[in-house]
C-alpha cells in the first residue's frame, strides 16, 4: 500500500519539523503548504515558524507538529 503525501508528511512531523525544500527533496512534495492545510483541516495541530537563512537572508516556513504537554 502506497502512502499519500499527507501520510508521509504527517509521519515526518511526528519526529522532526519540515521545510518546503525538505518536503520537495525527500518526498517530491511541491505544495507543502497545501498538504499542511489539509492536515490542519483534519484536526492536526501544526505550527508554522518563519526561519531566516543566514547565508542569503531569505525567509522560509518551517512546520512542526504541536506536542501535548
DSSP file (Angstrom, degrees, kcal/mol; ACC not computed):
  #  RESIDUE AA STRUCTURE BP1 BP2  ACC     N-H-->O    O-->H-N    N-H-->O    O-->H-N    TCO  KAPPA ALPHA  PHI   PSI    X-CA   Y-CA   Z-CA
    1    1 A X              0   0    0      0, 0.0     2,-0.4     0, 0.0     0, 0.0   0.000 360.0 360.0 360.0 126.3    0.0    0.0    0.0
    2    2 A X        -     0   0    0      1,-0.0     2,-0.2     0, 0.0     0, 0.0  -0.676 360.0-127.2 -86.3 135.1    1.4    3.3   -1.1
    3    3 A X        -     0   0    0     -2,-0.4     2,-0.1     1,-0.1    -1,-0.0  -0.530  20.7-122.2 -79.7 146.1    1.2    6.2    1.4
    4    4 A X     >  -     0   0    0     -2,-0.2     4,-2.5     1,-0.1     5,-0.2  -0.357  27.9-106.4 -77.2 165.9   -0.3    9.5    0.4
    5    5 A X  H  > S+     0   0    0      1,-0.2     4,-2.8     2,-0.2     5,-0.3   0.880 122.5  55.7 -61.3 -36.5    1.7   12.8    0.7
    6    6 A X  H  > S+     0   0    0      1,-0.2     4,-2.5     2,-0.2    -1,-0.2   0.931 109.6  45.4 -60.2 -45.1   -0.4   13.7    3.7
    7    7 A X  H  > S+     0   0    0      2,-0.2     4,-2.4     1,-0.2    -2,-0.2   0.905 114.1  48.3 -65.9 -41.7    0.5   10.4    5.5
    8    8 A X  H  X S+     0   0    0     -4,-2.5     4,-2.0     2,-0.2    -2,-0.2   0.929 114.1  45.6 -65.2 -45.4    4.2   10.8    4.6
    9    9 A X  H  X S+     0   0    0     -4,-2.8     4,-2.6     2,-0.2    -2,-0.2   0.913 112.8  50.8 -65.8 -42.6    4.4   14.4    5.8
   10   10 A X  H  X S+     0   0    0     -4,-2.5     4,-1.2    -5,-0.3    -1,-0.2   0.912 109.4  50.9 -61.6 -42.5    2.4   13.6    9.0
   11   11 A X  H  < S+     0   0    0     -4,-2.4     4,-0.4     1,-0.2     3,-0.4   0.905 111.1  48.9 -61.0 -41.3    4.8   10.7    9.7
   12   12 A X  H >X S+     0   0    0     -4,-2.0     4,-2.7     1,-0.2     3,-1.8   0.929 107.4  54.8 -63.1 -45.0    7.8   13.1    9.2
   13   13 A X  H 3< S+     0   0    0     -4,-2.6    52,-0.6     1,-0.3    -1,-0.2   0.729  94.3  69.3 -63.9 -22.1    6.3   15.7   11.5
   14   14 A X  T 3< S+     0   0    0     -4,-1.2    -1,-0.3    -3,-0.4    -2,-0.2   0.736 118.2  20.3 -66.5 -20.5    5.9   13.1   14.3
   15   15 A X  T <4 S+     0   0    0     -3,-1.8     2,-0.3    -4,-0.4    -2,-0.2   0.709 130.9  10.7-117.5 -34.2    9.8   13.2   14.6
   16   16 A X  S  < S-     0   0    0     -4,-2.7    -1,-0.4    47,-0.0    49,-0.1  -0.980  71.7-104.2-147.6 153.7   11.1   16.4   13.0
   17   17 A X        -     0   0    0     -2,-0.3     2,-0.3    47,-0.1    47,-0.2  -0.308  39.1-146.2 -68.7 167.1   10.0   19.7   11.7
   18   18 A X  E     -A   63   0A   0     45,-2.2    45,-3.0    -5,-0.0     2,-0.3  -0.997  10.7-157.5-142.0 145.6    9.9   20.1    7.9
   19   19 A X  E  >  -A   62   0A   0     -2,-0.3     4,-2.5    43,-0.2     5,-0.2  -0.739  37.0-106.7-111.4 163.7   10.5   22.9    5.4
   20   20 A X  H  > S+     0   0    0     41,-0.6     4,-2.1    -2,-0.3     5,-0.2   0.885 121.1  51.6 -58.4 -38.4    9.2   23.2    1.8
   21   21 A X  H  > S+     0   0    0      2,-0.2     4,-2.7     1,-0.2    -1,-0.2   0.905 110.3  48.1 -66.9 -40.1   12.7   22.4    0.4
   22   22 A X  H  > S+     0   0    0      2,-0.2     4,-3.1     1,-0.2     5,-0.4   0.915 110.6  52.1 -64.0 -42.2   13.0   19.3    2.6
   23   23 A X  H  X S+     0   0    0     -4,-2.5     6,-1.9     1,-0.2     4,-1.9   0.892 112.9  45.2 -61.8 -39.4    9.5   18.1    1.5
   24   24 A X  H  X S+     0   0    0     -4,-2.1     4,-1.4     4,-0.3    -2,-0.2   0.946 117.9  42.1 -67.8 -48.7   10.5   18.5   -2.1
   25   25 A X  H  < S+     0   0    0     -4,-2.7    -2,-0.2     1,-0.2    -3,-0.2   0.888 124.5  34.4 -67.9 -39.9   13.8   16.8   -1.8
   26   26 A X  H  < S+     0   0    0     -4,-3.1    -3,-0.2    -5,-0.2    -2,-0.2   0.870 137.3  12.3 -83.7 -38.3   12.7   13.9    0.5
   27   27 A X  H  < S-     0   0    0     -4,-1.9    -3,-0.2    -5,-0.4    -2,-0.2   0.400  92.4-114.8-126.8   0.1    9.1   13.3   -0.7
   28   28 A X     <  +     0   0    0     -4,-1.4     2,-0.8    -5,-0.4    -4,-0.3   0.742  60.3 154.9  69.7  21.8    8.6   15.1   -4.0
   29   29 A X        +     0   0    0     -6,-1.9     3,-0.4     1,-0.2    -1,-0.2  -0.751  19.1 176.4 -88.5 110.9    6.0   17.3   -2.4
   30   30 A X  S    S+     0   0    0     -2,-0.8     2,-0.2     1,-0.2    -1,-0.2   0.625  75.2  46.2 -89.9 -14.4    5.9   20.6   -4.3
   31   31 A X    >>  +     0   0    0      1,-0.1     4,-1.7    -8,-0.1     3,-0.6  -0.535  59.9 158.2-128.8  66.6    3.0   22.1   -2.4
   32   32 A X  H 3> S+     0   0    0     -3,-0.4     4,-2.8     1,-0.2     5,-0.2   0.880  74.3  58.4 -58.5 -41.0    3.8   21.6    1.3
   33   33 A X  H 3> S+     0   0    0      1,-0.2     4,-2.3     2,-0.2    -1,-0.2   0.870 105.5  50.4 -59.2 -36.7    1.5   24.4    2.4
   34   34 A X  H <> S+     0   0    0     -3,-0.6     4,-2.1     2,-0.2    -1,-0.2   0.891 111.1  48.0 -68.2 -39.5   -1.5   22.7    0.7
   35   35 A X  H  X S+     0   0    0     -4,-1.7     4,-2.3     2,-0.2    -2,-0.2   0.911 112.1  49.7 -66.4 -42.3   -0.7   19.4    2.5
   36   36 A X  H  X S+     0   0    0     -4,-2.8     4,-2.6     2,-0.2    -2,-0.2   0.910 109.2  52.6 -61.9 -42.6   -0.3   21.2    5.8
   37   37 A X  H  X S+     0   0    0     -4,-2.3     4,-2.2    -5,-0.2    -1,-0.2   0.921 110.0  48.1 -59.3 -44.9   -3.7   23.0    5.2
   38   38 A X  H  X S+     0   0    0     -4,-2.1     4,-0.9     2,-0.2    -1,-0.2   0.900 111.7  49.8 -63.8 -40.9   -5.3   19.6    4.6
   39   39 A X  H  <>S+     0   0    0     -4,-2.3     5,-2.1     1,-0.2     3,-0.4   0.897 109.9  50.7 -65.8 -40.2   -3.8   18.1    7.7
   40   40 A X  H ><5S+     0   0    0     -4,-2.6     3,-1.9     1,-0.2    -1,-0.2   0.899 106.2  55.5 -63.3 -39.9   -4.9   21.0    9.8
   41   41 A X  H 3<5S+     0   0    0     -4,-2.2    -1,-0.2     1,-0.3    -2,-0.2   0.744 103.5  56.3 -64.2 -22.3   -8.5   20.6    8.4
   42   42 A X  T 3<5S-     0   0    0     -4,-0.9    -1,-0.3    -3,-0.4    -2,-0.2   0.344 129.6 -96.4 -90.6   5.1   -8.3   17.0    9.7
   43   43 A X  T < 5S+     0   0    0     -3,-1.9     2,-0.4     1,-0.3    -3,-0.2   0.499  75.1 142.7  99.6   4.2   -7.6   18.2   13.2
   44   44 A X      < -     0   0    0     -5,-2.1     2,-0.9    -8,-0.1    -1,-0.3  -0.652  49.4-131.1 -81.8 131.7   -3.8   18.0   13.4
   45   45 A X        +     0   0    0     -2,-0.4    21,-3.2    21,-0.2     2,-0.4  -0.726  36.3 170.6 -83.7 108.1   -2.2   20.8   15.3
   46   46 A X  E     -B   65   0A   0     -2,-0.9     2,-0.3    19,-0.2    19,-0.2  -0.979  17.8-155.2-125.4 130.3    0.6   22.1   13.2
   47   47 A X  E     -B   64   0A   0     17,-3.0    17,-2.6    -2,-0.4     2,-0.5  -0.807   4.5-150.8-104.8 143.2    2.6   25.2   13.9
   48   48 A X  E     -B   63   0A   0     -2,-0.3     2,-0.4    15,-0.2    15,-0.2  -0.957  12.2-175.2-115.9 132.0    4.5   27.3   11.3
   49   49 A X  E     -B   62   0A   0     13,-2.6    13,-2.3    -2,-0.5     2,-0.5  -0.948  23.5-129.8-119.8 143.7    7.6   29.4   12.1
   50   50 A X  E     -B   61   0A   0     -2,-0.4     2,-0.4    11,-0.2    11,-0.2  -0.840  27.5-166.0 -92.3 129.3    9.4   31.7    9.7
   51   51 A X  E     -B   60   0A   0      9,-3.1     9,-2.3    -2,-0.5     2,-0.5  -0.906  12.0-138.7-116.6 141.2   13.1   31.0    9.6
   52   52 A X  E     -B   59   0A   0     -2,-0.4     2,-0.6     7,-0.2     7,-0.2  -0.883  15.1-132.2-103.2 130.3   15.8   33.2    8.1
   53   53 A X     >  -     0   0    0      5,-3.5     4,-2.4    -2,-0.5     5,-0.2  -0.689  10.8-153.4 -77.7 119.4   18.6   31.6    6.1
   54   54 A X  T  4 S+     0   0    0     -2,-0.6    -1,-0.2     1,-0.2    -2,-0.0   0.763  89.1  59.5 -66.3 -25.6   21.9   33.1    7.4
   55   55 A X  T  4 S+     0   0    0      1,-0.1    -1,-0.2     3,-0.1    -2,-0.0   0.914 127.4   7.0 -71.5 -43.5   23.6   32.6    4.1
   56   56 A X  T  4 S-     0   0    0     -3,-0.2    -2,-0.2     2,-0.2    -1,-0.1   0.422  93.1-119.0-124.4   0.7   21.3   34.7    1.9
   57   57 A X     <  +     0   0    0     -4,-2.4     2,-0.2     1,-0.2    -3,-0.1   0.568  64.7 140.5  74.8   8.2   19.0   36.4    4.3
   58   58 A X        -     0   0    0     -5,-0.2    -5,-3.5    -6,-0.1     2,-0.3  -0.532  45.0-132.9 -84.9 152.8   15.9   34.8    2.8
   59   59 A X  E     + B   0  52A   0     -7,-0.2     2,-0.3    -2,-0.2    -7,-0.2  -0.770  25.5 173.6-103.3 148.5   12.9   33.6    4.9
   60   60 A X  E     - B   0  51A   0     -9,-2.3    -9,-3.1    -2,-0.3     2,-0.2  -0.978  31.4-102.6-148.6 160.1   11.2   30.3    4.6
   61   61 A X  E     - B   0  50A   0     -2,-0.3   -41,-0.6   -11,-0.2     2,-0.4  -0.549  25.1-167.7 -84.7 146.7    8.5   28.4    6.5
   62   62 A X  E     -AB  19  49A   0    -13,-2.3   -13,-2.6    -2,-0.2     2,-0.4  -0.990  10.5-153.8-133.1 126.8    9.2   25.5    8.9
   63   63 A X  E     -AB  18  48A   0    -45,-3.0   -45,-2.2    -2,-0.4     2,-0.3  -0.819  12.6-178.4-106.7 139.8    6.3   23.4   10.1
   64   64 A X  E     - B   0  47A   0    -17,-2.6   -17,-3.0    -2,-0.4     2,-0.4  -0.975  29.6-116.9-134.1 147.7    6.2   21.4   13.4
   65   65 A X  E     - B   0  46A   0    -52,-0.6   -19,-0.2    -2,-0.3     2,-0.2  -0.714  37.6-116.3 -81.2 129.7    3.6   19.1   14.9
   66   66 A X        -     0   0    0    -21,-3.2     2,-0.3    -2,-0.4   -21,-0.2  -0.455  30.7-141.3 -67.2 136.5    2.3   20.5   18.2
   67   67 A X        -     0   0    0     -2,-0.2     2,-0.3     2,-0.0    -1,-0.1  -0.778  11.6-118.5-102.2 143.5    3.2   18.3   21.1
   68   68 A X              0   0    0     -2,-0.3    -1,-0.0     1,-0.1     0, 0.0  -0.619 360.0 360.0 -75.6 137.5    0.9   17.5   24.1
   69   69 A X              0   0    0     -2,-0.3    -1,-0.1     0, 0.0    -2,-0.0   0.446 360.0 360.0 -89.0 360.0    2.4   18.7   27.3
